[in-house]
Amino acid sequence: MTTTATPAAVPAASAADGPAAVSPERTGARTAEAAELITGARERIDALDDRIIGLVQERIAVSAVIQQERIASGGRRVNLSREMEVLAHYRDALGRPGTALAMTLLELCRGRI
């Protein structure tokens, strides 16, 4: 007779097991192997998120320079035609959700000066 492991049958990781041991309960996985894969992928996502946040912060700083120069030269803080270009670029690359992402980025970058 063959049995399959249920989540309760998989032992939980302990500190003695080291960093490679991952609790399936923490990931929602049903096997230790899947839990390890999910944990590794989540670590990669966390690293990507950190990079994205850094890039957004850099974009905010560059946008502030542009706004400052535009205002100093007698222009407006916001250039709506440029914002439309940014929205179209994100929409073309990512579809409709890209437009929402671009709107969020534009909102983060407006009025920092």
Secondary structure, DSSP 4 states (H G I P E B T S, - for coil): ------GGGSPPP-GGG-TT---HHHHT-SSHHHHHHHHHHHHHHHHHHHHHHHHHHHHHHHHHHHHHHHHHTT--S--HHHHHHHHHHHHHHH-HHHHHHHHHHHHHHTT--
